[in-house]
Amino acid sequence: MIRIALPNKGGLYQPCIDLLKSCGYKVKKPTKGLFYRDSQNEVEFYFLRASDIPMYLSKGIIDLGVTGDDFHREKASTAKKVLDLPFGHSKLCIAAMQDSGFQSKEDLFGLRVATSFPNIVRDYFRDDQMEIVELDGAVEISISLGLSDCVVDIVETGATLKSAGLKIISEPIFTSNASLYSVSEPRNKKGIDKVVNRISGRLIALDYQLVEYDAPVNILDDACNLTPGIESPTICQLRDDNWCSVKSMVKRDEAHTILDNLQALGCKAILLTNIEMARI
């Protein structure tokens, strides 16, 4: 059995569930307890706090875990990043009251900063005189309550900080996204690789689409230059010797431009379809 830790709530929870289900895993958070077993795929899922998952990985208690890069960095985890995931994007920003007069990092030296990420903040400021107030949540309220002079908090849209009367100061001190991490010394590398390959295949499928079209022989080279594929496009001779059928994977964000260019070139019966799973 492979043990996989997933965030038990928050913005990372549902994307993790959706991703794993699309990879063929049976996974859901039980109404009671924090454990679910997918016997068919030989995987056990544990629903834990995202901030605790790096610790479980470092101690070798679980084999794989999904958590934010910020939590991994904050806990100085020894886990190995395996895959970046396309969700959970956020940034750690410095914020202060709108009327504070603070304009840059240097204005904050020696002051009090409230945060849930004391190690990242300490590494960033490198100021022995700064007082770091560690909080588990609701960091933005600490200034108005007189606990701190500024905060460092996770920002997605900035709406929470704005509603608290705060402004962001300077560039983000750390950018993050969700990632799949592996224990540094795996006990079951074959089992881990199977999970990683499935997820990697799904991510490839989300990044690519399949284009199929008929091309006159005299423009085939130009058409294939537009759709080179991963290794090479698949080409089949049609009954009419003057035409070929071509199939190729294309980047999703380039697909519609490619279709426009194929049509302008003289290709016919151009089809674009989604890919459910891929292995490259």
KEKE-3310 file (N, C-alpha, C; in steps of 0.2 Angstrom, whole numbers, plus 5000, padded with zeros to 4 digits):
npx = (5004:5002:5005:4996:4996:4983:4977:4966:4956:4951:4958:4965:4960:4948:4953:4963:4956:4948:4958:4964:4954:4952:4963:4959:4958:4949:4943:4938:4934:4931:4916:4917:4933:4949:4954:4955:4953:4959:4957:4958:4967:4978:4981:4982:4973:4976:4969:4975:4981:4987:4998:5004:5008:5021:5029:5025:5030:5044:5047:5045:5033:5022:5021:5019:5013:5002:5005:5007:5020:5025:5022:5030:5043:5043:5043:5055:5056:5062:5057:5055:5052:5041:5031:5025:5009:4994:4987:4982:4989:4998:5004:5016:5015:5020:5011:5003:4995:4984:4987:5000:5012:5023:5034:5043:5053:5064:5058:5053:5062:5066:5054:5037:5031:5018:5014:5010:5021:5034:5048:5051:5049:5059:5070:5069:5069:5081:5084:5089:5083:5070:5054:5045:5029:5020:5006:4992:4982:4970:4978:4978:4971:4979:4986:4977:4973:4983:4994:5004:5015:5015:5011:5014:5007:4997:4992:4979:4969:4969:4958:4955:4965:4962:4950:4952:4958:4971:4987:4997:5015:5029:5036:5030:5036:5038:5033:5020:5014:5003:5011:5016:5024:5037:5043:5060:5067:5061:5051:5044:5047:5043:5029:5026:5031:5021:5010:5014:5017:5004:4998:5006:5003:4990:4992:4999:4989:4980:4987:4988:4980:4972:4974:4967:4967:4964:4976:4982:4994:5003:5005:5009:5021:5022:5010:5014:5024:5017:5011:5020:5020:5024:5035:5034:5022:5007:5005:4994:4990:4977:4963:4962:4976:4981:4979:4982:4979:4982:4988:4990:4998:4995:4999:4988:4985:4989:4982:4970:4975:4983:4974:4967:4978:4980:4968:4969:4980:4975:4970:4958:4943:4946:4949:4947:4951:4949:4961:4960:4970:4987:5003:5020)
npy = (4994:5011:5026:5041:5058:5071:5087:5092:5101:5118:5128:5119:5106:5101:5102:5093:5081:5080:5079:5067:5058:5059:5052:5039:5035:5030:5040:5049:5060:5053:5054:5052:5051:5052:5045:5035:5020:5014:5000:4993:5000:5000:5010:5021:5034:5049:5062:5077:5092:5104:5111:5102:5091:5092:5088:5075:5069:5071:5063:5051:5044:5044:5041:5049:5066:5080:5097:5114:5124:5134:5129:5118:5124:5132:5123:5117:5105:5088:5082:5077:5086:5081:5084:5099:5106:5111:5121:5130:5142:5155:5169:5176:5190:5206:5217:5232:5245:5256:5270:5270:5274:5266:5260:5251:5237:5240:5250:5243:5237:5231:5232:5225:5210:5201:5184:5168:5161:5160:5156:5158:5172:5176:5172:5180:5194:5194:5201:5204:5212:5212:5209:5194:5189:5175:5168:5157:5160:5172:5183:5196:5204:5208:5220:5230:5227:5230:5221:5219:5228:5226:5214:5198:5188:5176:5179:5179:5185:5197:5203:5201:5207:5220:5223:5223:5235:5236:5238:5232:5230:5232:5219:5202:5191:5177:5165:5153:5137:5122:5106:5090:5080:5068:5056:5056:5045:5032:5018:5010:5011:5007:5007:5021:5027:5023:5030:5043:5043:5041:5053:5063:5059:5063:5077:5081:5078:5088:5099:5097:5095:5085:5086:5083:5081:5082:5083:5090:5082:5090:5101:5095:5095:5108:5108:5099:5105:5115:5106:5098:5088:5077:5068:5065:5068:5058:5050:5046:5038:5043:5036:5043:5047:5059:5065:5065:5059:5067:5066:5073:5079:5095:5110:5116:5129:5134:5129:5134:5144:5136:5129:5138:5142:5130:5129:5140:5136:5126:5114:5101:5095:5097:5093:5095:5088:5084:5077:5063:5055:5053:5046:5049)
npz = (5000:4996:5004:5004:5008:5009:5008:5021:5020:5014:5000:4993:4994:4986:4972:4973:4975:4963:4954:4957:4956:4942:4938:4940:4953:4968:4979:4993:5006:5021:5031:5045:5053:5046:5035:5021:5011:4995:4989:4977:4969:4978:4987:5001:5008:5017:5026:5030:5039:5028:5031:5040:5033:5026:5037:5040:5029:5030:5041:5036:5037:5028:5010:4999:4996:4995:4995:4999:4991:5000:5013:5013:5012:5024:5034:5032:5026:5022:5011:4994:4980:4967:4957:4950:4953:4945:4952:4967:4968:4975:4985:4997:5005:5011:5022:5027:5037:5028:5030:5035:5031:5027:5015:5010:5012:5020:5028:5038:5047:5063:5068:5073:5066:5061:5057:5049:5045:5051:5049:5035:5034:5043:5037:5026:5030:5038:5050:5066:5076:5073:5079:5078:5077:5080:5072:5070:5061:5054:5053:5048:5056:5067:5067:5069:5082:5089:5090:5081:5069:5056:5044:5037:5025:5016:5000:4989:4980:4986:4992:5006:5013:5009:5014:5027:5028:5024:5015:5002:5003:4993:4983:4982:4995:4994:4982:4978:4974:4973:4976:4972:4983:4988:4999:5005:5005:4998:5002:4994:4979:4967:4968:4971:4959:4950:4955:4953:4939:4934:4938:4932:4919:4918:4920:4908:4899:4902:4897:4884:4868:4855:4838:4823:4805:4787:4774:4759:4749:4743:4752:4764:4771:4776:4784:4793:4799:4807:4816:4824:4834:4848:4846:4832:4820:4817:4801:4789:4773:4763:4754:4742:4733:4733:4745:4763:4780:4795:4812:4828:4843:4851:4860:4872:4874:4862:4852:4845:4837:4829:4822:4815:4806:4800:4792:4784:4777:4769:4773:4777:4786:4799:4816:4834:4849:4866:4878:4888:4896:4896:4891:4890)
capx = (5000:5006:5001:4996:4993:4980:4975:4959:4951:4954:4958:4969:4956:4944:4957:4967:4951:4946:4964:4965:4948:4953:4968:4957:4958:4943:4945:4934:4935:4925:4912:4921:4939:4953:4957:4951:4957:4957:4960:4959:4973:4983:4983:4978:4973:4976:4967:4979:4982:4992:5004:5008:5010:5029:5032:5024:5035:5051:5048:5044:5027:5018:5025:5018:5009:5001:5005:5010:5028:5026:5022:5036:5049:5042:5044:5062:5055:5067:5054:5058:5047:5040:5028:5021:5002:4991:4982:4985:4994:4997:5010:5017:5016:5020:5005:5002:4989:4984:4990:5006:5018:5028:5034:5047:5055:5068:5055:5050:5067:5066:5047:5034:5028:5014:5014:5010:5027:5040:5054:5051:5049:5065:5075:5069:5072:5087:5084:5089:5079:5063:5050:5040:5023:5018:4999:4990:4977:4967:4984:4977:4968:4983:4988:4971:4972:4989:4999:5010:5015:5014:5009:5016:5001:4995:4987:4977:4966:4970:4952:4954:4969:4959:4944:4955:4961:4979:4990:5003:5021:5034:5035:5030:5043:5038:5027:5019:5008:5003:5015:5017:5031:5039:5047:5066:5070:5055:5051:5041:5048:5038:5022:5026:5032:5015:5005:5017:5016:4997:4996:5010:5000:4984:4994:5000:4983:4977:4991:4988:4974:4973:4972:4967:4965:4966:4980:4984:5001:5008:5006:5010:5027:5020:5006:5017:5028:5013:5009:5026:5019:5029:5040:5032:5015:5005:5002:4991:4988:4970:4961:4964:4983:4983:4977:4984:4976:4987:4986:4996:4996:4997:4998:4981:4985:4991:4978:4965:4979:4985:4968:4967:4983:4979:4963:4972:4985:4971:4968:4951:4941:4950:4946:4951:4948:4952:4964:4959:4976:4993:5010:5025)
capy = (5000:5018:5031:5048:5063:5076:5093:5090:5107:5124:5128:5113:5100:5099:5101:5086:5075:5080:5076:5059:5054:5059:5047:5032:5033:5030:5044:5054:5061:5050:5058:5051:5049:5055:5039:5031:5016:5012:4994:4991:5003:4999:5016:5023:5042:5052:5069:5080:5099:5105:5113:5097:5086:5091:5085:5068:5067:5071:5058:5045:5041:5044:5040:5055:5071:5086:5103:5120:5125:5138:5125:5114:5129:5134:5117:5114:5098:5085:5078:5078:5088:5077:5087:5105:5105:5118:5124:5132:5147:5161:5173:5179:5197:5211:5222:5237:5249:5261:5276:5268:5277:5261:5260:5246:5232:5243:5254:5238:5234:5232:5232:5219:5207:5195:5179:5161:5158:5164:5155:5162:5179:5177:5172:5186:5200:5194:5207:5201:5216:5212:5204:5190:5187:5169:5166:5152:5162:5179:5187:5203:5208:5209:5227:5234:5225:5232:5216:5220:5234:5224:5207:5194:5184:5173:5183:5176:5190:5203:5206:5200:5213:5227:5224:5225:5242:5235:5239:5227:5233:5229:5213:5196:5188:5170:5163:5146:5133:5115:5102:5083:5078:5061:5054:5056:5038:5028:5011:5006:5016:5005:5010:5028:5029:5021:5035:5049:5042:5043:5061:5066:5058:5068:5084:5081:5078:5094:5104:5096:5093:5081:5089:5078:5084:5080:5088:5088:5080:5096:5105:5091:5097:5114:5107:5095:5110:5118:5101:5093:5083:5076:5065:5066:5067:5052:5052:5040:5039:5042:5032:5047:5047:5066:5067:5062:5061:5068:5066:5076:5083:5102:5113:5118:5137:5136:5125:5137:5147:5131:5127:5144:5142:5124:5130:5145:5132:5122:5108:5100:5090:5098:5091:5096:5084:5084:5070:5061:5053:5053:5044:5052)
capz = (5000:4996:5009:5001:5012:5005:5013:5023:5019:5011:4993:4990:4995:4980:4966:4974:4974:4956:4950:4958:4953:4935:4937:4941:4960:4971:4984:4996:5013:5025:5036:5051:5053:5041:5032:5016:5007:4988:4989:4970:4967:4983:4990:5007:5008:5024:5026:5035:5038:5023:5035:5043:5028:5026:5043:5039:5024:5032:5045:5032:5039:5022:5004:4995:4999:4991:5000:4996:4992:5006:5019:5012:5014:5031:5038:5030:5025:5018:5006:4987:4975:4961:4952:4951:4951:4942:4957:4974:4967:4980:4986:5003:5004:5017:5022:5033:5036:5022:5032:5039:5028:5026:5008:5007:5017:5025:5033:5043:5051:5070:5070:5075:5061:5063:5052:5050:5041:5054:5046:5029:5036:5046:5031:5021:5033:5042:5055:5073:5080:5072:5083:5074:5081:5076:5073:5066:5056:5055:5054:5046:5062:5072:5067:5073:5089:5093:5092:5077:5065:5049:5043:5031:5024:5010:4996:4982:4977:4990:4995:5013:5016:5007:5018:5034:5028:5023:5008:5001:5002:4989:4979:4986:4997:4992:4978:4980:4971:4976:4973:4974:4986:4989:5004:5002:5005:4998:5004:4988:4974:4961:4969:4971:4952:4947:4956:4949:4932:4933:4939:4927:4913:4918:4919:4901:4895:4903:4894:4877:4864:4849:4832:4817:4799:4781:4771:4752:4749:4741:4758:4770:4775:4779:4789:4799:4803:4811:4821:4824:4839:4853:4843:4825:4819:4813:4795:4785:4766:4761:4747:4737:4734:4734:4752:4769:4786:4800:4819:4832:4850:4851:4866:4872:4873:4855:4848:4841:4832:4824:4818:4810:4801:4795:4788:4779:4772:4764:4776:4778:4791:4805:4822:4840:4854:4873:4879:4895:4899:4891:4894:4885)
cpx = (5004:5001:5002:4992:4990:4978:4967:4954:4955:4954:4961:4965:4953:4948:4961:4962:4949:4952:4965:4960:4949:4959:4966:4957:4951:4945:4940:4935:4929:4922:4915:4928:4943:4957:4953:4956:4954:4960:4962:4966:4979:4986:4978:4979:4972:4974:4970:4979:4988:4998:5008:5010:5018:5032:5031:5029:5042:5052:5047:5038:5022:5023:5025:5013:5008:5001:5007:5017:5029:5027:5029:5043:5049:5044:5051:5061:5061:5064:5056:5052:5047:5037:5025:5014:4999:4986:4986:4990:4993:5004:5010:5019:5016:5014:5005:4996:4990:4988:4996:5012:5024:5028:5038:5049:5060:5065:5052:5055:5066:5058:5044:5030:5024:5013:5012:5016:5033:5047:5056:5053:5056:5071:5075:5071:5079:5089:5083:5084:5072:5059:5045:5035:5020:5010:4997:4985:4974:4973:4983:4974:4973:4986:4983:4971:4979:4995:5005:5009:5014:5013:5013:5011:5001:4990:4986:4974:4967:4964:4952:4959:4965:4953:4946:4959:4969:4981:4996:5009:5026:5032:5034:5036:5043:5032:5027:5014:5008:5007:5014:5024:5031:5043:5054:5069:5064:5056:5048:5041:5044:5031:5021:5027:5025:5010:5008:5016:5008:4995:5000:5006:4993:4986:4996:4994:4979:4981:4991:4981:4977:4970:4972:4964:4967:4970:4982:4991:5005:5009:5008:5015:5025:5015:5009:5022:5024:5011:5015:5025:5024:5036:5040:5025:5013:5002:5000:4989:4980:4969:4963:4971:4985:4982:4980:4980:4982:4984:4992:4994:4999:4996:4991:4981:4987:4986:4973:4969:4981:4980:4967:4972:4983:4974:4965:4976:4981:4969:4961:4949:4945:4946:4950:4948:4952:4956:4963:4965:4981:4999:5015:5032)
cpy = (5006:5022:5038:5052:5069:5081:5091:5095:5112:5123:5123:5107:5097:5098:5094:5080:5075:5077:5069:5055:5053:5054:5040:5030:5034:5034:5049:5054:5058:5055:5058:5048:5053:5050:5036:5027:5014:5006:4991:4994:5003:5005:5018:5031:5044:5059:5073:5088:5100:5107:5108:5091:5086:5087:5077:5065:5066:5065:5051:5041:5040:5044:5046:5060:5077:5092:5109:5121:5129:5134:5121:5118:5131:5129:5114:5107:5095:5081:5081:5080:5084:5080:5094:5104:5112:5121:5127:5138:5153:5164:5175:5186:5201:5216:5226:5241:5254:5267:5275:5272:5273:5260:5254:5242:5235:5247:5249:5235:5236:5233:5225:5216:5201:5190:5172:5157:5162:5162:5158:5169:5180:5177:5178:5192:5200:5200:5204:5205:5216:5207:5200:5187:5181:5168:5161:5154:5169:5184:5195:5207:5210:5216:5231:5233:5227:5227:5216:5227:5233:5217:5204:5188:5181:5177:5179:5182:5197:5206:5206:5206:5219:5228:5225:5232:5242:5236:5234:5232:5229:5222:5207:5193:5181:5169:5156:5143:5126:5111:5095:5082:5071:5061:5054:5049:5033:5021:5007:5011:5014:5008:5017:5030:5028:5027:5042:5049:5044:5050:5065:5065:5063:5075:5086:5082:5085:5100:5103:5094:5089:5084:5083:5082:5081:5085:5086:5087:5086:5101:5101:5093:5103:5113:5103:5100:5114:5113:5096:5087:5082:5073:5067:5065:5060:5053:5045:5042:5038:5038:5036:5049:5055:5069:5063:5064:5062:5069:5069:5079:5090:5105:5116:5126:5139:5133:5129:5141:5142:5129:5132:5143:5136:5125:5135:5141:5128:5115:5107:5095:5091:5097:5092:5093:5085:5077:5069:5059:5052:5050:5046:5049)
cpz = (5000:5000:5005:5006:5008:5010:5014:5022:5015:5003:4989:4990:4989:4974:4967:4973:4967:4952:4951:4955:4945:4933:4939:4948:4963:4978:4987:5003:5017:5030:5043:5050:5047:5037:5027:5012:5000:4987:4982:4968:4972:4986:4996:5007:5015:5023:5032:5034:5033:5026:5038:5039:5027:5031:5043:5034:5026:5037:5042:5034:5033:5016:5000:4998:4995:4996:4996:4996:4998:5012:5019:5014:5021:5035:5037:5029:5020:5012:4999:4983:4969:4955:4954:4949:4949:4946:4963:4973:4972:4981:4993:5002:5011:5016:5028:5032:5031:5024:5036:5037:5026:5018:5005:5013:5022:5030:5039:5048:5059:5073:5072:5068:5063:5056:5054:5047:5044:5051:5039:5030:5039:5041:5027:5024:5036:5046:5062:5077:5079:5076:5079:5079:5077:5077:5068:5060:5058:5057:5052:5051:5067:5073:5071:5080:5093:5094:5087:5073:5058:5049:5037:5030:5017:5006:4990:4978:4980:4993:5002:5016:5015:5012:5025:5034:5027:5016:5008:5000:4998:4986:4984:4989:4996:4987:4978:4975:4975:4972:4976:4977:4988:4995:5001:5001:5004:4999:4998:4982:4968:4962:4969:4963:4949:4948:4952:4942:4930:4933:4934:4920:4912:4917:4911:4897:4896:4899:4886:4874:4858:4843:4826:4811:4793:4777:4764:4753:4748:4747:4764:4774:4779:4785:4795:4803:4808:4817:4821:4829:4844:4850:4835:4824:4815:4807:4791:4778:4766:4755:4741:4738:4735:4741:4757:4775:4791:4807:4823:4838:4849:4858:4866:4871:4866:4850:4843:4835:4827:4820:4813:4804:4797:4790:4782:4774:4767:4767:4777:4784:4797:4812:4828:4845:4861:4874:4887:4899:4894:4895:4888:4887)
residu = (MET:ILE:ARG:ILE:ALA:LEU:PRO:ASN:LYS:GLY:GLY:LEU:TYR:GLN:PRO:CYS:ILE:ASP:LEU:LEU:LYS:SER:CYS:GLY:TYR:LYS:VAL:LYS:LYS:PRO:THR:LYS:GLY:LEU:PHE:TYR:ARG:ASP:SER:GLN:ASN:GLU:VAL:GLU:PHE:TYR:PHE:LEU:ARG:ALA:SER:ASP:ILE:PRO:MET:TYR:LEU:SER:LYS:GLY:ILE:ILE:ASP:LEU:GLY:VAL:THR:GLY:ASP:ASP:PHE:HIS:ARG:GLU:LYS:ALA:SER:THR:ALA:LYS:LYS:VAL:LEU:ASP:LEU:PRO:PHE:GLY:HIS:SER:LYS:LEU:CYS:ILE:ALA:ALA:MET:GLN:ASP:SER:GLY:PHE:GLN:SER:LYS:GLU:ASP:LEU:PHE:GLY:LEU:ARG:VAL:ALA:THR:SER:PHE:PRO:ASN:ILE:VAL:ARG:ASP:TYR:PHE:ARG:ASP:ASP:GLN:MET:GLU:ILE:VAL:GLU:LEU:ASP:GLY:ALA:VAL:GLU:ILE:SER:ILE:SER:LEU:GLY:LEU:SER:ASP:CYS:VAL:VAL:ASP:ILE:VAL:GLU:THR:GLY:ALA:THR:LEU:LYS:SER:ALA:GLY:LEU:LYS:ILE:ILE:SER:GLU:PRO:ILE:PHE:THR:SER:ASN:ALA:SER:LEU:TYR:SER:VAL:SER:GLU:PRO:ARG:ASN:LYS:LYS:GLY:ILE:ASP:LYS:VAL:VAL:ASN:ARG:ILE:SER:GLY:ARG:LEU:ILE:ALA:LEU:ASP:TYR:GLN:LEU:VAL:GLU:TYR:ASP:ALA:PRO:VAL:ASN:ILE:LEU:ASP:ASP:ALA:CYS:ASN:LEU:THR:PRO:GLY:ILE:GLU:SER:PRO:THR:ILE:CYS:GLN:LEU:ARG:ASP:ASP:ASN:TRP:CYS:SER:VAL:LYS:SER:MET:VAL:LYS:ARG:ASP:GLU:ALA:HIS:THR:ILE:LEU:ASP:ASN:LEU:GLN:ALA:LEU:GLY:CYS:LYS:ALA:ILE:LEU:LEU:THR:ASN:ILE:GLU:MET:ALA:ARG:ILE)
# end
